[in-house]
Amino acid sequence: MILIRYSKLKGAEFIPHLDTLKHLTKILRRAEIKVNYSKGFSPHILMFMSSPIALGLKSESEYVFIDTEENAETFLEKFNKFSPKGIKCEEAYNTNKKVNIACDIVDATYYIDGINPFDVNEILNLKELKIIDKKGNEREVRDKIISLKFDKNTLIARLKFGNDTLRPDYLAVKLKELYGANHINILKKSVRFKGDKTAKEYLES
């Protein structure tokens, strides 16, 4: 079994989640990577993706767990040889540990450019922070913000992800309302697994 980290950049960020799954499936077939299938009437590749991100959000840290006997090093080489522009396998790990990819990733770090600089403690010291989701519903999200800090003019936001996701674009809209902003650009930079671990640490635990 293999856990891989892949990026969605250079236009691939506009590929919807289900279409990304189709692209990954095609890559595996074209690369002739041997994978295991589910049993039953309609067998499908045993491949499990991390929770979806918003359309248009760039990412260097998407994960997928694949049931295969392929060696991680050769997998990475084959994958990238047949992957479309913008989708690239950045890391691959062999593992005997089954990863519940949708639940085991618990937070993500985003680089948000365009928000006017502000004192992050104004947000972190709040007891409540409400945002409006795409359905127009008001949601309380302060407990989903783990940390905020600025590196020069880039806001680095660590937010809950997975079963308890705070979408960074929703947060960015709220911060724009409060502090103003120019063109907002968001990059999903990294994730942490249960126990505040990297992928490698989590697989070895």
C-alpha positions as CSV (number, residue, x, y, z in Angstrom):
1,M,0.0,0.0,0.0
2,I,1.1,3.5,-0.7
3,L,0.3,7.0,0.6
4,I,1.2,9.8,-1.8
5,R,1.3,13.6,-1.5
6,Y,0.5,15.3,-4.7
7,S,0.1,18.9,-5.8
8,K,-2.6,20.7,-7.8
9,L,-1.1,23.8,-9.5
10,K,-0.8,25.5,-12.9
11,G,-4.5,25.3,-13.6
12,A,-5.1,21.9,-12.0
13,E,-6.7,23.7,-9.1
14,F,-9.7,24.2,-11.3
15,I,-10.3,20.4,-11.7
16,P,-13.2,19.4,-9.4
17,H,-12.7,16.7,-6.8
18,L,-14.6,13.9,-8.7
19,D,-12.8,14.8,-11.9
20,T,-9.5,14.7,-10.0
21,L,-10.4,11.1,-9.0
22,K,-10.9,10.3,-12.6
23,H,-7.6,11.8,-13.6
24,L,-5.8,9.8,-10.9
25,T,-7.5,6.6,-12.1
26,K,-6.3,7.3,-15.7
27,I,-2.8,8.0,-14.5
28,L,-2.6,4.6,-12.7
29,R,-3.9,2.8,-15.8
30,R,-1.7,4.5,-18.3
31,A,1.3,4.0,-16.1
32,E,0.4,0.3,-15.8
33,I,0.6,0.5,-12.0
34,K,-0.9,-2.7,-10.6
35,V,-3.6,-1.9,-8.0
36,N,-6.1,-3.9,-6.1
37,Y,-9.8,-3.7,-6.7
38,S,-12.9,-3.9,-4.5
39,K,-15.1,-7.0,-4.8
40,G,-18.7,-7.1,-5.9
41,F,-20.8,-6.2,-8.9
42,S,-18.9,-3.1,-9.9
43,P,-15.2,-3.4,-8.8
44,H,-13.3,-0.2,-8.4
45,I,-9.7,0.7,-7.6
46,L,-9.0,0.7,-3.8
47,M,-8.0,4.4,-3.7
48,F,-9.0,6.9,-1.1
49,M,-8.6,10.6,-1.3
50,S,-8.3,13.3,1.3
51,S,-11.2,15.6,1.9
52,P,-12.0,17.9,-1.1
53,I,-10.8,21.4,-1.2
54,A,-12.6,24.4,-2.8
55,L,-12.4,24.7,-6.6
56,G,-9.7,27.1,-7.6
57,L,-7.7,26.6,-4.4
58,K,-4.0,25.8,-5.2
59,S,-2.5,23.0,-3.1
60,E,0.9,21.4,-2.5
61,S,-0.5,18.9,0.0
62,E,-3.2,16.6,-1.4
63,Y,-3.1,13.0,-0.3
64,V,-4.4,9.7,-1.6
65,F,-4.1,6.2,-0.2
66,I,-3.8,3.4,-2.8
67,D,-3.9,-0.3,-2.3
68,T,-0.9,-1.5,-4.4
69,E,2.3,-3.5,-4.1
70,E,4.2,-1.0,-6.2
71,N,7.4,0.3,-4.7
72,A,7.1,4.0,-3.6
73,E,10.1,5.1,-5.7
74,T,9.0,3.5,-8.9
75,F,5.4,4.6,-8.3
76,L,6.4,8.2,-8.1
77,E,8.4,8.0,-11.3
78,K,5.6,6.2,-13.2
79,F,2.9,8.5,-11.8
80,N,4.7,11.7,-12.9
81,K,5.5,10.3,-16.3
82,F,1.8,10.0,-17.1
83,S,0.2,12.8,-15.0
84,P,-1.4,15.8,-16.7
85,K,0.0,19.3,-16.3
86,G,-0.4,20.6,-12.8
87,I,-0.9,17.3,-11.0
88,K,2.4,16.0,-9.6
89,C,3.3,13.3,-7.1
90,E,5.6,15.1,-4.6
91,E,6.2,12.2,-2.2
92,A,5.3,8.5,-1.9
93,Y,5.5,6.2,1.1
94,N,5.2,2.5,1.3
95,T,3.2,1.4,4.3
96,N,1.4,-1.6,5.9
97,K,-0.8,0.8,7.9
98,K,-4.3,1.4,6.5
99,V,-4.9,5.1,6.5
100,N,-8.4,6.5,6.8
101,I,-7.4,9.4,4.7
102,A,-10.6,11.4,5.2
103,C,-10.4,11.3,9.0
104,D,-6.7,11.0,9.8
105,I,-5.8,14.4,8.4
106,V,-7.0,16.8,11.0
107,D,-5.7,20.3,10.1
108,A,-4.1,22.1,7.2
109,T,-1.8,25.2,6.8
110,Y,-2.6,27.8,4.2
111,Y,-0.6,30.7,2.8
112,I,-3.1,33.5,2.1
113,D,-1.8,36.5,0.2
114,G,-3.8,39.8,-0.3
115,I,-5.2,40.4,3.1
116,N,-4.1,43.7,4.6
117,P,-1.8,43.1,7.6
118,F,-3.5,43.2,11.0
119,D,-2.8,42.1,14.5
120,V,-3.7,38.4,14.5
121,N,-4.4,38.5,18.3
122,E,-7.5,40.5,17.4
123,I,-8.9,37.3,15.9
124,L,-7.2,34.8,18.2
125,N,-8.5,36.5,21.4
126,L,-12.1,36.4,20.2
127,K,-14.5,33.9,21.7
128,E,-16.7,33.9,18.6
129,L,-16.2,34.5,14.9
130,K,-19.0,34.0,12.5
131,I,-18.7,33.5,8.7
132,I,-21.3,33.0,6.0
133,D,-21.0,29.7,4.0
134,K,-21.9,29.2,0.3
135,K,-25.5,28.4,1.2
136,G,-25.8,31.7,3.0
137,N,-25.8,30.1,6.5
138,E,-24.0,31.8,9.4
139,R,-21.5,29.5,11.1
140,E,-19.4,29.9,14.2
141,V,-15.7,29.0,13.3
142,R,-13.5,30.5,16.0
143,D,-12.7,27.0,17.4
144,K,-11.6,25.9,13.9
145,I,-8.8,28.4,13.8
146,I,-5.6,26.8,15.4
147,S,-3.1,29.6,14.6
148,L,-2.6,32.7,12.6
149,K,0.6,34.6,11.9
150,F,2.1,36.9,9.2
151,D,5.3,36.2,7.4
152,K,5.9,39.6,5.7
153,N,2.6,40.2,3.9
154,T,1.5,36.5,3.8
155,L,-1.0,35.3,6.3
156,I,-0.2,31.8,7.5
157,A,-3.4,30.2,8.8
158,R,-3.5,26.7,10.4
159,L,-7.1,25.6,10.3
160,K,-9.1,22.4,11.1
161,F,-9.5,20.0,8.2
162,G,-11.2,16.7,7.4
163,N,-14.3,16.0,9.4
164,D,-14.3,19.5,10.9
165,T,-13.1,21.7,8.0
166,L,-12.9,25.5,7.9
167,R,-12.6,26.6,4.3
168,P,-9.8,29.1,4.0
169,D,-11.7,31.0,1.3
170,Y,-14.6,31.6,3.8
171,L,-12.1,32.9,6.4
172,A,-10.4,35.1,3.8
173,V,-13.8,36.7,2.9
174,K,-14.4,37.5,6.6
175,L,-10.9,39.0,7.0
176,K,-11.4,41.0,3.9
177,E,-14.6,42.5,5.4
178,L,-12.8,43.3,8.6
179,Y,-9.4,44.5,7.4
180,G,-9.6,45.0,3.6
181,A,-7.7,43.1,0.9
182,N,-6.4,43.2,-2.6
183,H,-6.6,40.1,-4.9
184,I,-6.6,37.1,-2.6
185,N,-4.5,34.1,-3.4
186,I,-4.6,30.9,-1.3
187,L,-2.2,28.0,-1.3
188,K,-2.7,24.9,0.8
189,K,0.9,24.3,2.0
190,S,0.8,21.3,4.3
191,V,-1.3,19.1,6.5
192,R,-0.9,17.4,9.9
193,F,-2.2,14.0,10.8
194,K,-3.7,12.8,14.1
195,G,-1.3,13.4,17.0
196,D,0.1,16.5,15.3
197,K,2.3,14.4,13.0
198,T,3.6,14.6,9.5
199,A,2.6,11.8,7.1
200,K,5.9,10.0,7.6
201,E,5.7,10.3,11.4
202,Y,2.1,9.1,11.3
203,L,2.9,6.0,9.2
204,E,5.8,5.1,11.5
205,S,3.7,5.4,14.7
